[in-house]
Amino acid sequence: MARLLAIDGLNIVRRVYEASPEPDSDLKADIALRHALSSFRHLINGHEPTHVLPAFDFGGRTWRHDLYEGYREGRAPMPDPLRAALPGFYDALSKIGLQPVSLPGVEADDVIGTAVMRWLNEGRGDAVVASTDKDLHCLIAHGALVWDHFKGEWHDATWVENKWGVPPEQLPDLLALMGDATDSIPGVSRVGQKTAAKLLRTYGTLDAIMAGAGILKDTLGETLRKEREMLYLSRQLVQLKTDVKVGVSWNMLAWQQHP
């Protein structure tokens, strides 16, 4: 059976780079990218895919910034030496037979979400996502599995429920309610993971929660009503875009190891 391995490229590259305590430098970037290339090889050897999609953030503004100017405003920019070294890393990936994808205006998550959903909807086989990004875990609801390269563990529906208190299909609603400080997504004031999970277990969906909020007399109900607009904006921001024009065919992503 065919198997797609979608690799969240910068999720690996940046973690490898930041694992070193050395100050930013060209040498640090070079060493980190050599380790990252080994990680990519290790992933491919371990999962034996028939197709590989290495997706990378392009950088700059995305459709999410157009929705909300504050998106990712608190996130530290990529160190200059690492950014400067990325084109060479893409070349190295190409030399071993991979097709890196990096598209302006969208994030790697959107590219992966589009490709994985298309792959699964076409019934092509297994889909494995190599990432620690929580946003991508909603793909588990559609039949994908997530692999944490750094811990060497599988994330499935049971893992998501144990970690977040909701099944994968409710994860975007959970993140919309509680917000995501990493991406500067506001969520609802004073609603954390436990409260968000409890609301979703009780009501099922954001729409049902907001319908119920109309009769809640406590502070939570008042906050939900007052911040309704920001809640639905947060929901748009955490949702994967799954209609990206990826610009590559399955044949282009077919894995054939180069010498």
Beta strands, then each sheet from edge to edge (+ up, - down):
strand 1: 2-8
strand 2: 51-55
strand 3: 125-130
strand 4: 145-148
strand 5: 153-155
sheet 1: 2+ 1+ 3+ 4+ 5-
end
